[in-house]
Amino acid sequence: MKKFCLALDLKDDTQLINEYEAYHKAVWPEILNSITDSGITNMEIYRTANRLFMIMETTDDFSFEAKSKADADNAKVQEWEQLMWKYQQALPTAKEGEKWMLMKKIFETPSP
């Protein structure tokens, strides 16, 4: 199993944030299928103010490149991503077109 943490911002607007959360209470089945089909075994998204934090647990053979290619070929995923961009905004350090940014792990409790 692999674990990845990613961050993204929402537009700082209460109504838009509420709408975004409502969509995530009823994620489209095609989106859920695209997540599990890619090798993501668990995904959680947390929010503080307008900052989002995602934790992804994946199979050992999970690949961001393969997930991106599958998503690009999936019309429903593209529709979802376009809709979500209404609510999302890139982090200040993001490159052009970059959304969720991979975070660097800087601490873990030592094993006993």
N, C-alpha and C positions, 0 to 999 in steps of 0.2 A: 504494500500500500504506500502511496505517496500522498503528501498533503501540501496544498498550496494556499497562500493567503493573498488576496488581491484587494485593491482599494479603488474607489471611484466616488465622485461627488454628484449630488443631485443639485438641480437649480434651487436656490434658496428661496422657495416660495411655498408656503404652508399648503395651499390648495393642490399644487403639483405634487408635493411630497405625499399628501393623503391619497391622491389618485394613484401614484406609483405603488404605494403600499397595498391599495385595493387590488391592483392587477396581480400582485404577488400573493394574494390570498386565493387567487383562482387562476394560476398559471395554466396557459393553454396546454392540452395534452401533447400536442406535437412538440412543444418546447421541452416538456418533461422527458419525452421519448428521446429527443436529440441529446439531452444531458446524459441519460443513462446509457444510450447506445454508444456514446463516445468513451465510456469507461469511467465516468464520474459516478462513484458509489454513494456519495453524500455531498450535499451542498447546503450551506447555511449563509444567509446574508443578515448582517446586523447594521443598525443605523444609529448614529449620534448626530444630532442637528442635521446637516445636509451631507455628512460623510458616510459612505457605505463601506463595509468591510465584509468580504466574502471568504469563507473557508471551504475549500474543496478537498475531498478525499477521493482518490482515484485508484484504479488498478495500476499495477507496476508498468504496464505497457501504454498507459495514457500518453497522448501527445497533443500539445497545443496546436501544432501544425495540422495534424489530422483532423482535429476538432474544427479548426478554422476552415479547412477545405470542405468538410461535410456541411458546415453551416452555410458556406457560400453557395452550395448547391441545393440548399433547402429553402424553397420559397416562403414557407411559413416561418422559419427562423428569421429570414430577412425581414419579413413583415413585422415580427415581434421586435427585432432590433431597431428598426426604423421608428416604431411606436415608442420604445423605451428612450430613444434619444431625445424625445420631446421633454423628458424629465431629467435626463442625465447631462452632466457637463464634465469635461475632462479635468483631471487634476492639473494644477498649475505647471507641473513638470512634464506633462504628457507631450509626446510628439504628435504631429498632425495626424488626425484620424484614430489616435489611440484612445481606448476607453478604459476598461479595467486594467490596472497596472499591478504587476506582480510585486509583492512585498518581499523584502529580505528579512529572514529570521535573524534576530540579534540576541535572543536569549531562550534558553530552555532549562528547566530545573534538572539538576544532575540525577542520574539514575542511582538508586540506593546500592 
